[in-house]
């Protein structure tokens, strides 16, 4: 398994995995398949440019992209001490094989190296026991719970908010 920063040339593979995930588990994301399916590849390529300010990493089995995660920091001066992990996805065939742990470890190492960053947050859908266990094992702790955070096809889902101090791995 190779973990590396995604480049514009990975845009098609990224979009395929992202769209499949949005369809498979719509309650795990605040975005939807319908919102993202018509996003031009040129937009995704621009988001993956080294100077875009976006940091997305991929797990590759050979040439196949099997997992993705994003990590970044808030841009406002009073918020720049806060980072975030977003959009974590592992393809179904690769779950429970350590891919998510490797991706998250890579993202957190990247965050830990950001000057001035003090904490990293993430959000997950309540009831996702596997994700919760992974995040807790990597130093995250729950700091909040939002009832009815998402509504998917008339069904409400709660969100759980987690925080990890930088360097707490």
Phi, psi and omega in degrees: 000128176248131175250127178208162176295137179285145180243166178308329179291348178267002188302317182295314179295320178299310182299319179299313181293318180297312181295321177298321180292320178297326178283318184293318186222071185298336181282353181270355186225145177282341175269168180232163176304315182298326179288329188253346189295335181259012178294123180296145177303327180298327178292316180294319177301317179297323179292338181262002178294144183305330182263014184284342185083359178255140183236103178242136181240150180232149173257127184240134167255099189065237179267355185273125175280119185242355178197152179217154174204146176246147177217140180199191179223157176293149185263334182294140184307321182282352182244359186295350177279356184249132175245178181208154171246133182217157169065034179288127181218135169232129180302143185310319182292346184250004179286153180063029179234012177088000182294315179300319179297317179295316179299311182296319178299319179294315180297319181289324175297320177297313179297318181299335181271356180284120180302132176081355179286133183247335183206157178232135179243163172205166179230140174222158179286130178303141180096351178275081187298322181295315179295317180301315180297318178298310183297318178297322180291343180258015173098002178279150175226150180287134174234358179188165182215127179247111177293144175053043182292325180234149173234114181241116180052041177082001179252132180268145178229138177273153174249148175245131180255132182233154182222145175225130175290142179297135180081011184267017182284000000 
